């Protein structure tokens, strides 16, 4: 099986999750291995490593205990906690060139960033373009935080490709339509904190961190029922908002009281965003280890008045080995899964925000792309060979049949017994001439005005194509020496190729301030209108 593997690694104050995905030639991603371990208190505090040796030891044991096989050294993607990063959205003129944006952004955020310039790593991306302005998502983190994680990864023989935000990886794992016209709320209820993110128009717009989560809920149950913390944890894991006995009603009442401490500020957060931005939030997605209570989604839906679901990352993967027997168990690995999805995608280093400086260029994307096409060619060759054998078009002992024998059989099988080969070619030519042009072809043209003429004959096809007017774009100069071509109309989409400076390309379609262009016979993609000249 052709493919590449990357480890998604989520390190929180309470636990570590690791998950390895492989990308097959066809179909969804496949889980190769997974592991989870709890961290002793104080090893990581609020996203900051406090005891490097203990963290290295915990990670070494984690990788060795992975199922169904140990996770060995390799490339990984790591998320950084929002509490250790600073993010903001700035607005710039949509016509700015790439080098102008790079030079402008640091000055625009200089006063807002709570760190000194020489103390941070930062990155940014365009997340929306409305009329004359474009929105730039900027995020920064202290160098000491990143460097400390790099040092730990080096000691366990892992090579990081990217450091990104938790909100990005969760959205990648749980949102089926990240470019939806309506906003979503992601509520990640962990052990020590609850993180609330509003994801809208291809980016995280707002975030809220609450200090009420699983551990405090356990303590509340212990106090309310007058039992030990260990017993309270067992009760919490087996209870939900479904009281059937008197004892269950007492637990439910405690849970309702504690979860309202999450729901009430979330409701205000939601209302403020919708009012200030005139945007509609149409769905709440719950995730995290403390979001798995029975009927919690119904409680949240009733309180917020919005459709609420438990996040299901299984929609994007194949779980052949039944690793996650239930959807709820997969929710714990949502962040690690989102990170691994980036790793097996096209260009994991540059496809999204990356707070890792000088990330290695592995060349895995090019290798995978070549391997994929070789695999496709091999499969197609096998299929064609099988069809030829079944149709008895080859004599395996005496070689291929001669042309006259083959033509004779084809005429008989196809019902063209009274036609000559010339007549058959003419029929095919007329079909081609009256068929809608293929938008995937390298010579695709887009008429400026609708044609009212009669369909062209096959013999006139080349002439009519040459005379058809087309919409084209010419690539403007950029600081990179090329222009990135993306899978969709926005910078949040993966890069699929490069357009050469000064070269003219045919437009296939247009959406907002993006053009879909034909790069070559097999590749098309989207480029920003800000960096092209329409001809």
TITOR-57982 format. One record per residue (C-alpha): residue in one letter; z, x, y; residue number from 1. Coordinates in nm, 2 decimals. Example, Ala and Ser with C-alpha at 12.3 -4.5 7.8 and 13.67 -1.06 7.14 Angstrom:
TITOR-57982
> A;0.78;1.23;-0.45;1
> S;0.71;1.37;-0.11;2
//
This chain:
TITOR-57982
> X;0.00;0.00;0.00;1
> X;-0.10;0.14;0.34;2
> X;0.16;0.11;0.62;3
> X;0.43;0.29;0.81;4
> X;0.81;0.25;0.81;5
> X;1.06;0.26;1.09;6
> X;1.44;0.21;1.09;7
> X;1.59;-0.04;1.33;8
> X;1.94;0.07;1.42;9
> X;2.20;-0.14;1.60;10
> X;2.53;0.03;1.69;11
> X;2.79;-0.20;1.84;12
> X;3.16;-0.15;1.91;13
> X;3.24;-0.34;1.59;14
> X;2.96;-0.25;1.33;15
> X;2.64;-0.07;1.25;16
> X;2.33;-0.25;1.11;17
> X;2.03;-0.06;0.98;18
> X;1.71;-0.22;0.85;19
> X;1.38;-0.06;0.74;20
> X;1.05;-0.26;0.76;21
> X;0.71;-0.16;0.62;22
> X;0.39;-0.31;0.75;23
> X;0.15;-0.40;0.47;24
> X;-0.23;-0.41;0.50;25
> X;-0.22;-0.79;0.51;26
> X;0.06;-1.04;0.56;27
> X;0.40;-1.03;0.73;28
> X;0.63;-0.73;0.74;29
> X;0.83;-0.65;0.43;30
> X;1.20;-0.54;0.42;31
> X;1.23;-0.20;0.25;32
> X;1.61;-0.15;0.28;33
> X;1.91;-0.26;0.47;34
> X;2.28;-0.17;0.53;35
> X;2.58;-0.27;0.73;36
> X;2.92;-0.12;0.79;37
> X;3.22;-0.20;1.01;38
> X;3.34;0.06;1.26;39
> X;3.71;0.14;1.31;40
> X;3.84;0.04;1.65;41
> X;3.79;0.30;1.92;42
> X;3.49;0.49;1.76;43
> X;3.26;0.31;2.01;44
> X;3.40;0.13;2.31;45
> X;3.19;-0.09;2.53;46
> X;2.88;0.09;2.41;47
> X;3.02;0.44;2.48;48
> X;3.08;0.68;2.19;49
> X;3.44;0.78;2.19;50
> X;3.46;0.97;1.86;51
> X;3.14;1.14;1.76;52
> X;3.26;1.28;1.43;53
> X;3.38;0.94;1.30;54
> X;3.05;0.78;1.41;55
> X;2.85;1.05;1.23;56
> X;3.06;1.00;0.92;57
> X;3.02;0.62;0.93;58
> X;2.64;0.65;0.97;59
> X;2.61;0.90;0.69;60
> X;2.79;0.66;0.45;61
> X;2.59;0.37;0.59;62
> X;2.25;0.53;0.52;63
> X;2.36;0.64;0.17;64
> X;2.48;0.29;0.07;65
> X;2.17;0.11;0.18;66
> X;2.01;-0.14;-0.07;67
> X;1.80;-0.15;-0.27;68
> X;1.77;0.23;-0.21;69
> X;1.93;0.48;0.03;70
> X;1.78;0.52;0.38;71
> X;1.67;0.88;0.42;72
> X;1.57;1.07;0.73;73
> X;1.30;0.93;0.94;74
> X;1.20;0.77;1.27;75
> X;1.42;0.50;1.42;76
> X;1.45;0.27;1.72;77
> X;1.79;0.22;1.88;78
> X;1.92;-0.05;2.12;79
> X;2.15;0.02;2.41;80
> X;2.42;-0.23;2.51;81
> X;2.35;-0.42;2.84;82
> X;2.70;-0.32;2.96;83
> X;2.59;0.04;2.98;84
> X;2.26;-0.03;3.16;85
> X;2.15;-0.15;3.50;86
> X;1.86;-0.38;3.53;87
> X;1.69;-0.56;3.82;88
> X;1.36;-0.73;3.91;89
> X;1.16;-0.62;4.22;90
> X;0.85;-0.77;4.37;91
> X;0.56;-0.55;4.48;92
> X;0.20;-0.63;4.60;93
> X;-0.02;-0.71;4.30;94
> X;-0.29;-0.48;4.43;95
> X;-0.09;-0.16;4.39;96
> X;-0.24;0.10;4.17;97
> X;-0.05;0.26;3.88;98
> X;0.03;0.58;4.07;99
> X;0.15;0.37;4.37;100
> X;0.38;0.17;4.15;101
> X;0.53;0.48;3.99;102
> X;0.60;0.63;4.34;103
> X;0.73;0.31;4.49;104
> X;0.97;0.17;4.23;105
> X;1.24;0.44;4.26;106
> X;1.27;0.39;4.63;107
> X;1.28;0.01;4.60;108
> X;1.59;0.03;4.37;109
> X;1.76;0.33;4.51;110
> X;2.03;0.14;4.70;111
> X;2.09;-0.11;4.42;112
> X;2.14;0.13;4.13;113
> X;2.51;0.21;4.09;114
> X;2.43;0.57;3.96;115
> X;2.31;0.88;4.12;116
> X;1.94;0.95;4.07;117
> X;1.99;1.28;3.89;118
> X;2.24;1.11;3.65;119
> X;2.00;0.85;3.50;120
> X;1.70;0.79;3.28;121
> X;1.49;0.49;3.38;122
> X;1.19;0.29;3.29;123
> X;1.01;-0.02;3.42;124
> X;0.73;-0.27;3.33;125
> X;0.53;-0.55;3.49;126
> X;0.65;-0.88;3.36;127
> X;0.46;-1.13;3.57;128
> X;0.20;-1.16;3.84;129
> X;0.19;-1.46;4.07;130
> X;-0.07;-1.46;4.35;131
> X;-0.02;-1.16;4.58;132
> X;0.29;-1.03;4.41;133
> X;0.38;-0.88;4.08;134
> X;0.73;-0.87;3.92;135
> X;0.85;-0.53;3.80;136
> X;1.14;-0.52;3.55;137
> X;1.34;-0.20;3.61;138
> X;1.63;-0.07;3.40;139
> X;1.84;0.25;3.41;140
> X;2.11;0.41;3.20;141
> X;2.33;0.72;3.25;142
> X;2.19;1.03;3.09;143
> X;2.53;1.10;2.92;144
> X;2.51;0.77;2.72;145
> X;2.16;0.84;2.59;146
> X;2.23;1.21;2.52;147
> X;2.54;1.13;2.32;148
> X;2.34;0.89;2.09;149
> X;2.06;1.15;2.05;150
> X;2.32;1.41;1.94;151
> X;2.46;1.17;1.67;152
> X;2.12;1.08;1.54;153
> X;2.02;1.44;1.51;154
> X;2.33;1.51;1.29;155
> X;2.23;1.23;1.05;156
> X;1.86;1.35;1.04;157
> X;1.72;1.06;1.23;158
> X;1.45;1.11;1.49;159
> X;1.45;0.84;1.77;160
> X;1.12;0.70;1.90;161
> X;1.27;0.47;2.16;162
> X;1.59;0.34;2.31;163
> X;1.56;-0.01;2.44;164
> X;1.77;-0.31;2.55;165
> X;1.94;-0.55;2.31;166
> X;1.79;-0.84;2.49;167
> X;1.43;-0.71;2.43;168
> X;1.49;-0.66;2.06;169
> X;1.66;-1.00;2.01;170
> X;1.37;-1.17;2.19;171
> X;1.12;-0.99;1.97;172
> X;1.30;-1.10;1.65;173
> X;1.38;-1.46;1.75;174
> X;1.12;-1.59;1.99;175
> X;0.80;-1.71;1.83;176
> X;0.63;-1.76;2.16;177
> X;0.77;-1.51;2.41;178
> X;0.50;-1.60;2.67;179
> X;0.59;-1.97;2.66;180
> X;0.57;-2.15;2.99;181
> X;0.93;-2.26;2.96;182
> X;1.24;-2.04;2.96;183
> X;1.47;-1.98;2.66;184
> X;1.84;-1.88;2.64;185
> X;1.96;-1.64;2.38;186
> X;2.33;-1.65;2.30;187
> X;2.45;-1.35;2.10;188
> X;2.81;-1.42;1.98;189
> X;2.95;-1.10;1.84;190
> X;3.30;-0.98;1.75;191
> X;3.42;-0.87;2.09;192
> X;3.18;-1.01;2.35;193
> X;2.93;-1.29;2.39;194
> X;2.60;-1.20;2.56;195
> X;2.38;-1.46;2.72;196
> X;2.02;-1.38;2.81;197
> X;1.76;-1.60;2.99;198
> X;1.42;-1.50;2.87;199
> X;1.14;-1.63;3.09;200
> X;0.77;-1.53;3.16;201
> X;0.76;-1.23;2.93;202
> X;1.09;-1.07;3.03;203
> X;1.47;-1.10;3.05;204
> X;1.55;-1.26;3.38;205
> X;1.93;-1.29;3.39;206
> X;2.22;-1.18;3.16;207
> X;2.58;-1.28;3.13;208
> X;2.86;-1.11;2.93;209
> X;3.17;-1.30;2.83;210
> X;3.48;-1.15;2.68;211
> X;3.54;-1.44;2.44;212
> X;3.39;-1.39;2.09;213
> X;3.48;-1.37;1.72;214
> X;3.80;-1.16;1.74;215
> X;3.96;-1.39;2.00;216
> X;3.87;-1.70;1.81;217
> X;4.04;-1.55;1.50;218
> X;4.35;-1.48;1.70;219
> X;4.35;-1.83;1.83;220
> X;4.33;-1.97;1.48;221
> X;4.61;-1.74;1.37;222
> X;4.83;-1.85;1.65;223
> X;4.75;-2.22;1.62;224
> X;4.80;-2.23;1.24;225
> X;5.08;-1.97;1.24;226
> X;4.91;-1.75;0.98;227
> X;4.82;-1.38;0.96;228
> X;4.51;-1.24;1.12;229
> X;4.36;-1.17;0.78;230
> X;4.42;-1.53;0.67;231
> X;4.29;-1.67;1.00;232
> X;3.97;-1.47;0.95;233
> X;3.92;-1.62;0.60;234
> X;3.98;-1.97;0.74;235
> X;3.73;-1.90;1.02;236
> X;3.46;-1.79;0.78;237
> X;3.49;-2.10;0.56;238
> X;3.54;-2.36;0.84;239
> X;3.31;-2.53;1.08;240
> X;3.28;-2.82;1.31;241
> X;3.30;-3.06;1.02;242
> X;3.65;-3.19;0.98;243
> X;3.71;-3.37;0.65;244
> X;4.08;-3.31;0.59;245
> X;4.38;-3.30;0.82;246
> X;4.40;-2.92;0.80;247
> X;4.02;-2.90;0.88;248
> X;4.07;-3.12;1.18;249
> X;4.33;-2.87;1.32;250
> X;4.09;-2.58;1.27;251
> X;3.80;-2.78;1.43;252
> X;4.01;-2.86;1.74;253
> X;4.10;-2.49;1.78;254
> X;3.73;-2.39;1.74;255
> X;3.62;-2.65;1.99;256
> X;3.87;-2.52;2.25;257
> X;3.76;-2.16;2.21;258
> X;3.39;-2.22;2.20;259
> X;3.40;-2.43;2.51;260
> X;3.51;-2.11;2.68;261
> X;3.16;-1.98;2.60;262
> X;2.97;-2.31;2.65;263
> X;3.11;-2.40;3.00;264
> X;3.02;-2.07;3.18;265
> X;2.69;-2.07;2.99;266
> X;2.61;-2.42;3.13;267
> X;2.68;-2.31;3.49;268
> X;2.47;-1.99;3.43;269
> X;2.19;-2.21;3.30;270
> X;2.21;-2.47;3.58;271
> X;2.21;-2.20;3.85;272
> X;1.90;-2.03;3.71;273
> X;1.71;-2.36;3.68;274
> X;1.80;-2.46;4.04;275
> X;1.73;-2.12;4.20;276
> X;1.40;-2.05;4.02;277
> X;1.27;-2.41;3.97;278
> X;1.22;-2.33;3.61;279
> X;1.30;-2.54;3.30;280
> X;1.50;-2.39;3.01;281
> X;1.39;-2.59;2.70;282
> X;1.58;-2.42;2.41;283
> X;1.90;-2.24;2.33;284
> X;1.89;-1.99;2.04;285
> X;2.22;-1.88;1.88;286
> X;2.26;-1.55;1.70;287
> X;2.53;-1.30;1.60;288
> X;2.79;-1.29;1.33;289
> X;3.02;-1.54;1.51;290
> X;2.74;-1.80;1.56;291
> X;2.73;-1.90;1.20;292
> X;2.98;-2.19;1.20;293
> X;2.86;-2.51;1.05;294
> X;2.75;-2.76;1.32;295
> X;2.80;-2.51;1.61;296
> X;2.44;-2.57;1.71;297
> X;2.51;-2.94;1.74;298
> X;2.82;-2.88;1.96;299
> X;2.62;-2.65;2.19;300
> X;2.33;-2.90;2.21;301
> X;2.57;-3.19;2.30;302
> X;2.74;-2.98;2.57;303
> X;2.43;-2.83;2.73;304
> X;2.19;-3.12;2.67;305
> X;1.93;-2.88;2.54;306
> X;1.78;-2.83;2.19;307
> X;1.98;-2.57;2.01;308
> X;1.89;-2.37;1.70;309
> X;2.04;-2.09;1.50;310
> X;1.79;-1.79;1.54;311
> X;1.58;-1.73;1.23;312
> X;1.42;-1.38;1.21;313
> X;1.29;-1.46;0.86;314
> X;0.99;-1.63;1.03;315
> X;0.84;-1.29;1.09;316
> X;0.91;-1.11;0.77;317
> X;0.86;-1.13;0.39;318
> X;1.18;-1.12;0.19;319
> X;1.04;-1.07;-0.16;320
> X;1.36;-0.92;-0.29;321
> X;1.56;-1.21;-0.16;322
> X;1.78;-0.98;0.04;323
> X;1.87;-1.26;0.28;324
> X;1.93;-1.55;0.06;325
> X;2.03;-1.77;0.35;326
> X;1.90;-1.79;0.70;327
> X;2.25;-1.74;0.84;328
> X;2.30;-1.40;0.67;329
> X;1.98;-1.28;0.84;330
> X;2.12;-1.36;1.19;331
> X;2.36;-1.07;1.16;332
> X;2.05;-0.84;1.14;333
> X;1.85;-1.00;1.42;334
> X;1.89;-0.71;1.66;335
> X;1.81;-0.44;1.39;336
> X;1.51;-0.65;1.28;337
> X;1.37;-0.67;1.64;338
> X;1.40;-0.29;1.67;339
> X;1.23;-0.23;1.34;340
> X;0.95;-0.47;1.44;341
> X;0.88;-0.25;1.74;342
> X;0.88;0.05;1.52;343
> X;0.60;-0.08;1.29;344
> X;0.40;-0.22;1.58;345
> X;0.12;-0.04;1.77;346
> X;0.25;0.25;1.98;347
> X;0.63;0.20;1.94;348
> X;0.70;0.47;2.20;349
> X;0.52;0.31;2.49;350
> X;0.48;-0.06;2.40;351
> X;0.80;-0.17;2.59;352
> X;1.09;-0.03;2.80;353
> X;1.19;0.31;2.66;354
> X;1.50;0.48;2.80;355
> X;1.46;0.78;2.57;356
> X;1.31;1.07;2.78;357
> X;1.02;1.27;2.63;358
> X;1.00;1.05;2.32;359
> X;0.79;1.22;2.04;360
> X;0.43;1.13;2.00;361
> X;0.42;1.09;1.62;362
> X;0.05;1.00;1.57;363
> X;0.16;0.73;1.32;364
> X;-0.03;0.46;1.51;365
> X;-0.36;0.65;1.47;366
> X;-0.29;0.73;1.11;367
> X;-0.20;0.37;1.03;368
> X;-0.51;0.24;1.21;369
> X;-0.74;0.47;1.01;370
> X;-0.56;0.39;0.68;371
> X;-0.58;0.02;0.75;372
> X;-0.96;0.03;0.80;373
> X;-1.01;0.25;0.50;374
> X;-0.81;0.00;0.30;375
> X;-1.03;-0.29;0.43;376
> X;-1.35;-0.10;0.35;377
> X;-1.22;-0.03;0.00;378
> X;-1.13;-0.39;-0.06;379
> X;-1.46;-0.52;0.08;380
> X;-1.64;-0.27;-0.15;381
> X;-1.46;-0.40;-0.45;382
> X;-1.53;-0.76;-0.36;383
> X;-1.90;-0.70;-0.30;384
> X;-1.92;-0.50;-0.63;385
> X;-1.76;-0.79;-0.81;386
> X;-2.00;-1.04;-0.66;387
> X;-2.29;-0.83;-0.76;388
> X;-2.17;-0.80;-1.12;389
> X;-2.10;-1.17;-1.15;390
> X;-2.45;-1.25;-1.01;391
> X;-2.61;-1.00;-1.26;392
> X;-2.80;-0.82;-0.99;393
> X;-2.75;-0.48;-1.15;394
> X;-2.85;-0.35;-1.49;395
> X;-2.56;-0.11;-1.56;396
> X;-2.75;0.06;-1.84;397
> X;-3.09;0.09;-1.69;398
> X;-3.01;0.10;-1.32;399
> X;-3.08;-0.16;-1.05;400
> X;-3.35;-0.42;-1.10;401
> X;-3.66;-0.37;-0.90;402
> X;-3.72;-0.55;-0.57;403
> X;-3.97;-0.80;-0.71;404
> X;-3.73;-0.91;-0.99;405
> X;-3.44;-0.95;-0.74;406
> X;-3.65;-1.15;-0.49;407
> X;-3.77;-1.37;-0.77;408
> X;-3.42;-1.45;-0.88;409
> X;-3.30;-1.51;-0.53;410
> X;-3.58;-1.75;-0.46;411
> X;-3.50;-1.95;-0.77;412
> X;-3.13;-1.96;-0.71;413
> X;-3.16;-2.06;-0.34;414
> X;-3.42;-2.33;-0.38;415
> X;-3.69;-2.15;-0.19;416
> X;-3.94;-2.14;-0.48;417
> X;-4.23;-2.25;-0.26;418
> X;-4.15;-2.02;0.03;419
> X;-4.24;-1.66;0.09;420
> X;-4.00;-1.40;0.22;421
> X;-4.16;-1.43;0.56;422
> X;-4.08;-1.80;0.58;423
> X;-3.72;-1.74;0.48;424
> X;-3.69;-1.48;0.76;425
> X;-3.83;-1.72;1.01;426
> X;-3.58;-1.99;0.92;427
> X;-3.29;-1.74;0.95;428
> X;-3.43;-1.63;1.29;429
> X;-3.44;-1.98;1.42;430
> X;-3.08;-2.04;1.31;431
> X;-2.96;-1.73;1.49;432
> X;-3.15;-1.82;1.81;433
> X;-2.98;-2.16;1.83;434
> X;-2.63;-2.04;1.74;435
> X;-2.35;-1.98;2.00;436
> X;-2.33;-1.61;2.08;437
> X;-2.05;-1.42;1.89;438
> X;-1.78;-1.32;2.14;439
> X;-1.67;-1.03;1.92;440
> X;-2.01;-0.85;1.94;441
> X;-2.04;-0.55;2.15;442
> X;-2.34;-0.69;2.34;443
> X;-2.18;-1.03;2.42;444
> X;-2.29;-1.17;2.75;445
> X;-2.14;-1.45;2.96;446
> X;-2.39;-1.66;3.16;447
> X;-2.29;-1.72;3.53;448
> X;-2.46;-2.06;3.53;449
> X;-2.52;-2.30;3.24;450
> X;-2.86;-2.28;3.08;451
> X;-3.08;-2.59;3.07;452
> X;-3.37;-2.43;2.89;453
> X;-3.46;-2.51;2.53;454
> X;-3.32;-2.28;2.25;455
> X;-3.51;-1.95;2.23;456
> X;-3.72;-1.87;1.92;457
> X;-3.62;-1.57;1.71;458
> X;-3.91;-1.37;1.84;459
> X;-3.79;-1.42;2.20;460
> X;-3.42;-1.35;2.12;461
> X;-3.42;-0.99;2.25;462
> X;-3.60;-1.08;2.57;463
> X;-3.37;-1.37;2.65;464
> X;-3.06;-1.16;2.59;465
> X;-3.18;-0.89;2.82;466
> X;-3.26;-1.14;3.10;467
> X;-2.92;-1.32;3.08;468
> X;-2.69;-1.24;3.37;469
> X;-2.34;-1.12;3.27;470
> X;-2.00;-1.07;3.43;471
> X;-1.89;-0.71;3.41;472
> X;-1.61;-0.49;3.54;473
> X;-1.60;-0.12;3.63;474
> X;-1.28;0.07;3.56;475
> X;-1.12;0.22;3.88;476
> X;-0.96;0.57;3.88;477
> X;-0.60;0.59;3.76;478
> X;-0.34;0.86;3.76;479
> X;-0.36;0.87;3.38;480
> X;-0.73;0.93;3.36;481
> X;-0.78;0.60;3.17;482
> X;-0.67;0.24;3.17;483
> X;-0.46;0.08;2.89;484
> X;-0.62;-0.21;2.71;485
> X;-0.37;-0.46;2.58;486
> X;-0.36;-0.72;2.30;487
> X;-0.30;-1.00;2.55;488
> X;-0.30;-1.08;2.92;489
> X;0.02;-0.90;3.03;490
> X;0.20;-0.57;3.01;491
> X;0.44;-0.70;2.75;492
> X;0.16;-0.71;2.50;493
> X;0.10;-0.40;2.28;494
> X;-0.17;-0.15;2.38;495
> X;-0.47;-0.16;2.16;496
> X;-0.70;0.10;2.32;497
> X;-0.81;0.27;2.64;498
> X;-1.09;0.20;2.89;499
> X;-1.26;0.50;3.04;500
> X;-1.26;0.55;3.41;501
> X;-1.59;0.46;3.58;502
> X;-1.73;0.29;3.27;503
> X;-1.87;-0.06;3.29;504
> X;-1.75;-0.32;3.03;505
> X;-1.86;-0.68;2.96;506
> X;-1.61;-0.96;3.04;507
> X;-1.53;-1.20;2.75;508
> X;-1.28;-1.42;2.93;509
> X;-1.03;-1.43;3.22;510
> X;-0.67;-1.55;3.24;511
> X;-0.47;-1.52;3.57;512
> X;-0.51;-1.16;3.69;513
> X;-0.63;-1.02;3.36;514
> X;-0.98;-0.98;3.21;515
> X;-1.06;-0.96;2.84;516
> X;-1.33;-0.70;2.79;517
> X;-1.54;-0.57;2.50;518
> X;-1.45;-0.20;2.43;519
> X;-1.69;-0.14;2.14;520
> X;-1.84;-0.33;1.85;521
> X;-1.50;-0.38;1.68;522
> X;-1.25;-0.38;1.96;523
> X;-1.18;-0.61;2.26;524
> X;-0.87;-0.64;2.47;525
> X;-0.72;-0.73;2.81;526
> X;-0.70;-0.52;3.13;527
> X;-0.53;-0.59;3.46;528
> X;-0.76;-0.71;3.74;529
> X;-0.58;-0.47;3.98;530
> X;-0.74;-0.17;3.82;531
> X;-1.10;-0.29;3.78;532
> X;-1.39;-0.37;4.01;533
> X;-1.58;-0.69;3.91;534
> X;-1.95;-0.65;3.93;535
//
